[in-house]
């Protein structure tokens, strides 16, 4: 089982007891104002109890206008602090690191949900999103940093910056979506400037041992693989984050772009010099064999999504039996209830083809 059950000591000082992280999963269980619900608390603390060394929240939006889906956890106001504090305490009580994923959906914010046109690095006709002014970009960066400070105040061990999946920071990284002519557009160094300024701000304003991660995705949503490799390379060279979380959709796939085919998508990131930054992946890791195969590809940790929905105690079960066989989809709603999902989450998962019977 390679080093799956060996700790990681992150550069900022925090330690992960094993190599299992709970992926940040949309679950639509929070209240409409973004405050924590009992269902979301139960779902997350059950994974902490199930042996995940790090338990990450769903994407939590840093501005009200950045909400991406109904029932999303918020971290944009102090009204969220009581629930966040309760959640951090509940996760840490189970010997798991507690981390909030910081998010803004940008042009992917539904207008009927946020009550206005969504925002974007540049005007976007298909979604009706409008360009952020330079001052609004600076405010966006500030609100990410303030959200990290709020997470620290609530007692979380750290945060992950969501720079993936076509949300606002990934929209800045896109050379087609981002048509800006200022310091936030043009070169990849300019397009990644919001991310680097958020990282610098969090490092300057949160305590030295506050865990800081970044999620990137190298394909889909109008990003180019070469750009994302360069972003990862520059971020790793800066050595300011603790971990880089690569969301690959499928951990073992080849790249989509013809020029990069012939080897695994993951290999373009494992070959980068990472120094003291831990590298992990998410994407179709569903059973112990696939988890071990991923770890053998020279990564430091794995992130489980669907597998963690199906088995809250996947790490405990795998440690007890390295060849345990997870249940297969579709599963019943009762199975999901027993695994700690509330009704809103079960309804959401019912929209995933073949997941719920």
Secondary structure, 3 states (H helix, E strand, C coil): CCCCCCCEECCCCCEECCCEEECCCCCCCCCCCCCCCHHHHHHHHHHHHCCCCEEEEEEEECCHHHCCCCCCCECCCHHHHHHHHHHHHHHHCCCCEEEEEEECCHHHCCHHHHCCCCEECCCECCCCEEECCHHHHHHHHHHHHHHHHHHHHHCCCEEEEECCCCCHHHHHHCCCCCCCCCCCCCCHHHHCHHHHHHHHHHHHHCCCCCEEEEEECCCCCCCCHHHHHHHHHHHHHHCCCCEEEEECCCCCCECCCHHHCCCECCHHHHCCCCCCCEEEEECCCCCHHHHHHHHCCCCCEEEECHHHHHCCCHHHHHHHCCCCCCCCCCECHHHHHHCCCCHHHHHHHCCCCCCEC
